[in-house]
Amino acid sequence: MPRRQFVILSRQPAVDGALAPIGSRTQVIEGLAHCNTAPDAPGGDVLYGPGVEFELPPGQDPVRQMLLSISDDDIAWVVIMRIAREFGWKILDPQTGREFQP
């Protein structure tokens, strides 16, 4: 079964043509750690959580967007909606342009 992928963006509007940051790299990693989501090794760009994986752009700080992959549909949506609500992030389906509201 193909994995579904989404883009995580800030809800803040773009400034001067650049995407608004969703947070510093440290803020994103530490914030997601409270949601049982972390890299498998220090400094890793992929954070693994219950049913989800977040891919951070290598070396980007602050983080302006990241890729979300669903690895387990049965538990992923509860986790995704909680994270979107807690952090105020926008979840966008790049195939349809649909935004998921927490």
Secondary structure, 3 states (H helix, E strand, C coil): CCCEEEEEEECCCCECCECCCCECHHHHHHHHHCCCCEECCCCCCEEEECCEEEECCCCCCCECEEEEEECCHHHHHHHHHHHHHHHCEEEECCCCCCEECC
